[in-house]
Amino acid sequence: MIPGAPPIERLNTEHELIVDVFEIRGLPPAERLAARRRRTRPLVRALRRQLMRQGNGLSRHADIAHAFAYGTKRWRAFNRFL
């Protein structure tokens, strides 16, 4: 494993999110919303669990810890599209 590299599970989740975005592009709004709720919401929740697990072991002074805190404070806005 490469030091500092994200776990494979997180990379797979992020890849699935990107694929979902491209697959639903061009659908009518109601169908896009239904697809996001069905497919993307579970992936986003899994991603948050992984980020929270990883963030718990970080020094609060580390730059990456600040990035995690920024994301978790704005999680509700990030999930608005779901």
N, C-alpha and C positions, 0 to 999 in steps of 0.2 A: 504494500500500500504506500502511496506517495504521501509524505507528511503534509498535512493541511488540505489534502484533497477531500472533496465532499464524498460522502458514502454513495455507493452505486445506487442504493434505493432512492436517494433524493434525486440523483440525476435522472433515473428512470421516471420518477414522478414529474419532474420538470419537463422532460421530453414528452410525456403523455399530455401534459397541459398544452404545450405548443401544438402538438398534432391536433388536439381537440379544437383549438382556435381555428386552425386552417380548414378543418373538415366542416365546421358549421358556417364558415364564411359564405355569404350569399343566400343563406336561408331566410325566409321571412322572420320578422322579429319574434313572433310567438314560438316558432319552432327553435330558434336560437336559444331563447330563454329555457325552453323545455330541455333542450340538449345540454345546456350548461348545468341545469339542476340535476339532471340524470347522470351525467358523465363527469363534469368538471368539479362539482361541489365535493364529492368524496376525495378526489385527488388533492384539492386545496386543503381540506381538513387533515389529510395524511401529511401533507407538506408542513403544515403548522405544527403538528405533533413532533415531527422530526426536528424542526427548527427549535422548538421549545426544549426538547431533550438535549440537543447540542448546546444550546445557549446557557443551560443551567450550570455547566462546568467552566464557564468563561469568567475571567476577571472582569469586573464591571468597568475597568479602565481601558480594556482592550478595544481597539477600533471596531472589530467585528461584533463585540458586545453592544456597542452603540448602534450599529446597523441592525442587529436583531431587535433592540429596544425600539428603534424607529419603526420597524415593520410591525411589531406587536401592538404598539400604540395606535397604529393606523389600520389595524386588521379589519375593523368594521367597514371602513371605506373601501379597502381592497376587495372585500366580499360583496360590495354593492351590486356588482354585475351578476351575482348568483341569485 
